[in-house]
């Protein structure tokens, strides 16, 4: 009888845990340095969630290896809803770049996609092009001449450039930097030709007319740059990229806890002051289900695997 009682109590454990959750602070790991989009989003929603859930939300940065150090930490954490990661779009790109210490899909339970950040294609002012069609024509007329800067191998700016290169049929050379702002001086001076970067990162050089914006990379125009066309409008239909973020829990986290977290995160993202702060940084909130986020990650992985194959990139 005692063994049966023990089995019964174990079977009920997830429900009990979900019913009393949370009863101590929750940690959100940011697998990047402070100041980026995922860091700012985590701190904004963390404040709201702390008030709503009655427990502290502790945001901790664990940067390194394009996000894999922080993600590996969470993949190996207890699946109890108290250790989460706010992953960036590199989560779906990394399997095409690196041999990872975890499984991108099987090691995590998607909780909620939090945001999307459109990228912008800009060119150095000395390049004699005024739109995407002219850029593609120039690149084909001047093979081997175009270079594209990025914030580093494996990030959304790098793979957005590789996708553009593949879809436009151009021969461009990738020039990686240690962060996007490190690339901007070479871009504005003409040492590199073009760059895909976030709207927030490009705000100063674009507003200062130090670079020429040609298009945003999403299927809709950015509210902060209504006069800049999408890549599809500018002559490259089917092109769609962004940098994004979303919360993941360790695989095996009880579904009731996943649903509670999803509800709280979406509620935080819907708060008017949070939406206003995100809009000022060019960040678009996303409020969807765990299933939506899981399907989105799968679709992103398929897209970036093809881009990696076309660019002859192999996991290292």
C-alpha positions in Angstrom: 0.0 0.0 0.0 2.8 2.4 0.9 4.4 1.9 -2.5 1.1 2.5 -4.3 0.6 5.7 -2.3 4.1 6.8 -3.2 3.4 6.2 -6.9 0.2 8.1 -6.6 1.9 11.1 -5.0 4.5 11.1 -7.8 1.8 11.1 -10.4 0.2 14.1 -8.8 3.5 16.0 -8.4 3.3 18.2 -11.5 -0.2 19.3 -10.7 0.8 20.1 -7.2 3.8 22.0 -8.4 1.8 23.9 -10.9 -0.9 24.8 -8.3 1.6 26.3 -5.9 3.9 27.7 -8.6 5.8 30.0 -8.1 6.8 29.8 -4.4 10.3 31.2 -4.8 12.1 33.5 -7.3 12.3 32.7 -11.0 15.6 33.2 -12.9 15.6 34.3 -16.5 19.0 33.6 -18.2 20.0 36.0 -20.9 22.6 34.3 -23.1 24.1 37.6 -24.2 25.7 40.7 -22.8 23.5 43.4 -21.1 22.0 46.1 -23.4 20.7 44.1 -26.3 17.0 43.5 -27.3 16.6 40.2 -25.3 18.1 41.7 -22.2 15.9 44.8 -22.4 12.8 42.7 -23.0 13.6 40.3 -20.1 13.9 43.2 -17.7 10.7 44.9 -18.9 8.5 41.8 -18.6 10.4 40.6 -15.5 9.2 43.7 -13.6 5.6 43.1 -14.6 5.7 39.4 -13.9 7.2 39.9 -10.5 4.2 42.1 -9.5 1.7 39.8 -11.1 3.1 36.5 -9.8 4.2 37.7 -6.3 7.8 36.5 -6.7 11.0 38.1 -7.8 12.1 37.6 -11.4 15.9 37.6 -11.4 17.5 38.4 -14.8 21.0 37.0 -15.1 23.4 37.4 -18.1 25.4 34.4 -19.2 26.9 35.5 -22.5 29.3 33.6 -24.8 29.5 31.3 -27.8 26.6 32.9 -29.7 24.2 32.2 -26.9 25.1 28.5 -26.4 26.6 28.9 -22.9 23.5 30.4 -21.4 21.2 28.0 -23.3 23.2 24.9 -22.2 22.9 26.1 -18.6 19.1 26.1 -18.8 18.9 22.9 -20.8 20.6 21.1 -17.9 18.5 22.9 -15.2 15.7 21.2 -13.3 12.4 21.3 -15.3 10.4 23.1 -12.6 9.8 26.5 -14.1 12.3 28.4 -12.0 15.1 28.6 -14.5 14.3 29.9 -18.0 16.2 31.4 -20.9 15.2 34.3 -23.2 16.8 33.0 -26.4 17.5 35.1 -29.5 17.1 34.2 -33.1 20.6 32.6 -33.0 18.9 29.7 -31.2 17.6 28.5 -34.6 20.8 29.4 -36.5 23.3 27.8 -34.1 22.6 24.1 -35.2 23.8 25.1 -38.7 26.9 26.7 -37.3 28.1 24.7 -34.3 28.1 21.2 -32.8 26.0 22.0 -29.7 26.1 20.4 -26.2 22.3 20.1 -26.3 19.4 19.4 -28.7 17.9 22.7 -30.0 14.4 21.2 -30.0 14.4 18.2 -27.6 16.2 19.9 -24.7 13.7 22.8 -24.3 10.0 23.4 -23.9 8.9 26.6 -25.8 7.0 29.0 -23.5 6.4 32.2 -25.4 7.8 34.1 -28.3 8.3 37.6 -26.9 9.3 39.9 -29.7 10.5 40.5 -33.2 13.0 43.1 -34.4 13.1 44.0 -38.2 16.5 44.4 -39.7 17.4 47.1 -42.2 19.5 46.8 -45.3 21.8 49.9 -45.5 24.6 50.8 -47.9 27.7 53.0 -47.6 26.9 56.4 -49.1 29.7 56.1 -51.7 28.0 53.1 -53.3 26.2 54.4 -56.4 22.8 52.7 -55.7 19.6 54.1 -54.4 17.4 51.0 -54.1 17.6 47.2 -53.9 17.2 46.7 -57.6 20.1 49.0 -58.3 22.2 47.2 -55.7 21.5 43.8 -57.2 22.3 45.2 -60.7 25.5 46.8 -59.4 26.6 43.6 -57.7 26.1 41.5 -60.9 28.0 44.1 -62.9 30.8 44.2 -60.4 31.4 40.6 -59.2 33.6 40.1 -56.2 33.4 43.8 -55.2 30.5 43.9 -52.7 31.3 43.1 -49.1 28.7 42.8 -46.3 29.4 43.5 -42.7 27.8 41.6 -39.7 27.9 41.6 -36.0 29.6 38.2 -36.1 29.3 34.7 -37.5 25.9 33.0 -36.9 23.8 36.0 -36.0 20.7 37.2 -37.8 22.7 40.1 -39.5 25.1 37.5 -40.9 22.5 35.1 -42.1 20.3 37.9 -43.5 23.2 38.8 -45.7 23.7 35.2 -46.7 20.0 34.9 -47.6 20.2 38.1 -49.7 23.3 36.9 -51.4 21.6 33.6 -52.3 18.2 35.0 -53.4 19.8 37.8 -55.4 22.4 35.6 -57.0 25.3 37.8 -55.9 28.9 37.1 -55.1 29.5 39.0 -51.9 32.2 38.6 -49.2 31.2 38.4 -45.5 33.2 40.6 -43.2 32.3 39.7 -39.5 32.9 42.1 -36.6 32.7 41.7 -32.8 29.3 43.4 -32.5 27.4 45.5 -34.9 28.6 48.9 -33.7 32.2 47.8 -34.3 31.2 47.5 -38.0 29.6 50.9 -38.4 32.8 53.0 -38.8 33.9 50.8 -41.7 30.4 50.9 -43.2 30.1 54.7 -43.1 33.6 55.2 -44.5 33.1 52.8 -47.4 35.5 50.0 -46.3 32.6 47.6 -46.5 29.6 48.0 -48.9 26.5 47.0 -47.1 25.1 45.7 -43.8 21.9 44.2 -42.4 21.4 45.4 -38.8 18.6 46.1 -36.3 16.6 49.4 -36.5 17.8 50.3 -33.0 21.5 49.8 -33.8 21.2 51.7 -37.1 19.2 54.7 -35.7 22.2 57.0 -35.2 23.9 56.3 -38.6 20.6 56.5 -40.5 19.4 59.6 -38.8 22.8 61.2 -39.3 22.7 60.3 -43.0 26.0 58.3 -42.6 24.4 55.3 -44.4 21.7 55.0 -47.0 18.7 52.8 -46.0 17.3 50.6 -48.8 14.8 48.3 -47.2 13.5 46.6 -44.1 13.7 42.8 -43.9 10.2 41.9 -42.7 7.0 41.5 -44.7 5.6 44.7 -43.3 7.1 48.2 -43.1 8.6 49.4 -39.8 6.4 51.9 -37.9 9.5 54.0 -37.1 10.6 54.1 -40.8 7.3 54.2 -42.8 9.1 55.5 -45.9 11.5 52.6 -46.1 10.1 49.7 -48.3 10.2 46.1 -47.4 12.6 43.8 -49.3 9.6 42.4 -51.2 8.4 45.8 -52.2 11.9 46.8 -53.2 12.3 43.9 -55.7 13.1 40.7 -53.8 9.8 38.9 -53.2 9.9 36.1 -50.6 12.6 37.7 -48.5 11.7 37.8 -44.8 14.1 37.9 -41.9 14.2 39.4 -38.4 16.0 39.0 -35.1 13.6 37.7 -32.5 13.4 36.4 -28.9 11.4 34.0 -26.9 11.3 32.2 -23.5 12.3 28.6 -23.3 12.1 26.2 -20.3 14.0 23.0 -19.8 12.3 20.0 -21.5 10.0 18.2 -19.1 8.6 21.3 -17.4 5.0 20.6 -16.5 2.5 21.8 -19.1 0.5 23.7 -16.5 3.6 25.7 -15.6 4.3 26.4 -19.3 0.7 27.7 -19.7 0.9 29.9 -16.6 4.2 31.4 -17.7 2.8 32.0 -21.3 -0.2 33.8 -19.8 2.0 36.0 -17.6 4.5 36.8 -20.3 1.8 37.8 -22.8 0.1 39.9 -20.2 3.3 41.7 -19.4 4.0 42.3 -23.2 0.5 43.7 -23.6 0.9 46.4 -20.8 0.8 49.8 -22.5 4.0 51.1 -20.9 5.9 48.0 -22.0 4.6 48.3 -25.5 5.6 52.0 -25.6 9.1 51.2 -24.4 9.5 48.4 -26.9 8.3 50.6 -29.8 10.8 53.3 -28.9 13.5 50.7 -29.4 12.1 49.3 -32.7 11.0 46.1 -31.0 7.6 44.6 -31.9 6.0 42.5 -29.1 4.6 39.1 -30.0 1.8 37.4 -27.9 1.2 33.9 -29.0 0.9 30.3 -27.7 3.7 27.9 -26.8 2.7 25.8 -29.9 3.0 28.9 -32.1 6.6 29.5 -30.8 7.5 25.8 -31.2 6.3 25.8 -34.8 8.1 29.1 -35.5 11.4 27.7 -34.2 11.1 24.7 -36.5 10.3 26.9 -39.5 13.3 29.1 -38.7 15.6 26.1 -38.4 14.6 24.8 -41.8 15.1 28.2 -43.4 18.5 28.8 -41.9 19.7 25.3 -42.6 19.1 25.9 -46.3 20.9 29.2 -46.2 23.8 27.5 -44.5 23.9 24.8 -47.1 23.8 27.4 -50.0 26.6 29.3 -48.3 28.6 26.1 -47.8 28.6 26.6 -44.0 29.2 23.5 -42.0 28.8 23.0 -38.2 32.1 23.3 -36.4 
